[in-house]
Amino acid sequence: MNIAIPITFITPCFCRGADCSDNGAPEIRPASIRGQLHWWFRALGGTSREENAVFGNVHGGTTASRLVVRVKYDMNASYRQSPTLPHKTGGPAAPKQAFAPGVGFELLLSTRLGGLSTDHEKKLLRALNAWLHLGALGLRATRGDGNFTWAADAAAASGVLPPPATAEAYTAAVATITNGTMLRAALLDKQYPNAEYARKDITNTLGDRAFGGAAPLGKAIGGRKTSPLRFRVVKFGDGNFRIAAVWDGRSEVTGNTDADLRDAIEKLRRAGKPVGVQLARSPFARKQ
């Protein structure tokens, strides 16, 4: 396997570097991307044995990884203070250093130690496609930050799905990627003229206390918990932007059920939150 794909951010990417302070210069680290690919590989149903074969293992006998992740980018790429909570102003917007939209890097994936089996390579490619269509990079990757698009010609040359030109193409690609898994995805119906407007709507939700012990939007107080409800800004070929929502239905992993999701949507809708209003019109609001 040898994959090279240019990627361009459409929302600020808060990628922590060697200096982890709020004023530290951001960095794009291969380990961060590797972690994202590993998460999607597992969420799509990869077994522990398959994970070890692809990503390696340091527990119960060390296994070297067969996957090599590298990145190429301009170390002087533009970065600036950006709000992590753009629906707020001033200090409450929690500004941090981030790569600006328009900054790009090249993702390079290759294999070593004899490469991967055909089945493992197929599953890794599926995880890569899932990350490209549904994932993100950096801080608040589940809330519209670190979102990107990628080069269609390079994707075609690497056997990767191209960036979506239309909502229909995106929906079809995501349905194929998530088919047979516990992941559910929905493209919300509002169209935005730019990615920042969509990001503002994504961050404008409710605190974890509003949802009680279930915390379907994650938990920052009393022990951290990643949200099983993820949001991603998607750019289409015509320059329109929409929000994609992803629900991790692995209850044994997240501790949440579909009932928690429907309850969260109703609370967000009643509070007049933009994503809640859109989610209430999506398949997520219907009992499965």
N, C-alpha and C positions, 0 to 999 in steps of 0.2 A: 504494500500500500504506500502510495506517495500522493499526498493531497496538498495543494497550495491554493488558498482562497483569500483574496483581498476582502477585508471587512471594514465597513465604515459606520461609525456611531451616528445615530439619529437623535439620541438623548444623551445628556451628560453621563460620563462613566466615572464613578468614584472608585477607582482602583487604587488600593493602598500600596505604597511602595516601601522602601527601606525606612523612610521617615513616616511614621504612622500618625503624626499629629495632623490636625485639621489643615495646617498650612504646608504640609509636606507634599512634594511633587508626586503625582500619581505615576504608577508604572503598570504596564501590561505584562503580567507574569504567566509563563507557561503553566505553572502549577495551578493557577486559578482556573484556567481553561480546562486543564486535565480534571480538576475537581468537578466542574460542570458536566463534562462528558461522562464521568463516573456516575454522577447522580442520575442523569437521564438514562444511562445504561441500566441501572438498577430499577428505576421507576418504570421502565418499559418491560420489566420482567426478567432481566438478566439474573442468573443464579450466582451463588457465591463462587462456585467452581469456575463459571465463565468469567466472572469479574477477576478472579485471580489470574486466569490465563491471559487476560488482556492487560490489566492494570498492575498486576503483581500483588504481592502480599508480604507483610512483615510479621504476621502472627501465625503461630503454629508451624513454623518452618518457612523461611524466607523464599519467595518466588520473585524473580526479576520481572519487571514489566517488559512486554514486547512492544508497547506503544511509546513513541517518541513525539513529544509536543514541543514545537518551537514557534517563536514569533519574530517578525521583523517589523520594526517601525522606527520612525524618526524620534530619537531621544529628546529632541527639542520641539516635539509636537506641541501645538497650542493647548494650554490648560489654563483654567481660571477658577475663581471662586464662583460656585453655583449653588443655589438652594437645593437641599435634599427634600425640602417640603415646599414646593413652588406655589402652593395655594395659600401660603402664608407670606408675611413680609417681615423685614428686619431680622432680629435675633431668632424669633420663633421659626424662621424659615431654615435654620440650621445650615448655613452655608459652609461648604467644604471645597477643597481643591478637586477639580475634575477635568478630564479630557473633554473638550468642547465637541458638540455635534459637528460632523464633517471630518474629524480626525479619523485616520484609518490605520490599519495594520494588516500584515499578511500572516495568516495562520498556516503553519506547515505541520502536517502529520505524516509520520512514516513509521515503519515497523523494523524490528531487529530480532536477533536470536532465532532466525528461521522464519519470522513472520507469523501471521495468524492463520488458523484454519479458515476455510471458506465460510463456515457458519459463524465463527467469531468475528470475522471481518464484516460480514453482512450485518450483524447485530451492532457492531461499533458504528458502521455507517448510518444505521437507523438512529442511534443515539446522537450522532452528529447532526443529522437532519432535524431531530427533535429540538436540539439546542438552537440551531439556526432559526427555526420557525417559531419556537415557543419560549426560548430561554433568553438569558442576558448575562452580563458580566459586572462584577464589582458589588459595592455596597448597595443595598436596597434593590437587588436584582429582581425581586418579586413585585416591585412597585414602580415599574416604568423607567428605572435608571439603567444605564448601560445597555440600552437597546440598539439594534444595528440592522443594516442590510448588508448584502454581499454581492459579489460580482457574478453575473449570470454566465458569462463565457467561461470563467475559471471553474465554476460549479459543474458545467456540462463536461468539461475536460476531465474532471475528477470523479465523475459519477455521482455527484451530489445534486439534490433537487435545486432548481433555480429559485431566486427570490420571486415572490408572487407578483404577477402583473395585475391580477384582479382578485376581488374577494372570493369569487367562485373557485379560482385556482388555489387560493390559500386554504379554503375550507376543504377542498378535495385532498390536498397534500396532507393536511393535519389529520384528516380522517384515516388516511392510509397509515400514517406514522403511528397513531395511537390505537389502531384496530386491535382488538383482543387484549387490551391492557386495562388497568384500573384508572387510567388517566382520561379525563373528559375535557374537551376544549370547546369554546364558543366564541365566535367573532361577534362582538357587540355592534349594535346597528348605527350608532352615531358616527358621522364623518367629520373629521377635523382638517382644517387647512394647514396645520403644522403639528409637529410631534409634541411641542411644548404645551400646547393647549390640552392635548390628550394626557400628558404626564400630570398636569395640574388636577385633572379630574380623578386620576388614579390615586394620587396621594390624599385627596380630600375624602377621607373615610371616617371611621370612629375608632376611639381607643379600645384596647383589648378589654377593658373593664365593662364595656357596653354589652359584651357577649357572655359574661359570666365565666364559669369554669371551662366551657368548651373551647373558647378562644379560637374560632375557625379562621380568624385573620391574623393569627400569630399572637405571641405574648412576649412583652418586654419587661413586665413587672412580675416579680416572684418566680423567676426562672424563665429563661428564653425558650421560645418555641417558634420555629419557622412556620409561616402561614402555608396551609395546604391550598389556599386560594391565591393563585398567582396572576399578575397582570402584565401584559406586554403590549407596547406600541408597535403596530405593524404599518410599514410604508408600502403603498402600492405603486405600480408603474405610472399611474396618472398623477402622482403627487398627492393623493389623498392619504389620510392616516386614520386608522381605527384601532380600537382596543381589543385585544384578545384576552380571554380569561381561561385559566387552566385550573381544574380541580383535581387534586391528588386523592383518589378514592381508596387508597390503601389504609383502611381504618386501623389495622393493626400497627401501622407505622405512625400515622398522624394523630390517632385518638379521636378523630372526628367522623361523623356519619353524614349521609346526604341530608338528613333532617337538620343537622347543624348548618349546612350550607343554605338550605331554604330559609332557616330562621335568620341567618346573617343577612341574606338578601332582603328579607322583609324589614329588618331593623334599619338597614341602609336606605331602603326606599322610603320608609316613614320619616326618616331624618332628612329626606330631600337630597341625599348624596348622589351626584351624577352617575357614578358606577352602579349604585343601587337601583336607580331608575332604569338604567339600561339592562342590568342583570335580570330585573323583574320581567323584562320583555324577552328574555333569552330562554333556551331550553333548560338552563340550570334551575329555573324557578319551578319547573314541573317535576312532580314525583316520578321517579324512575320505576 
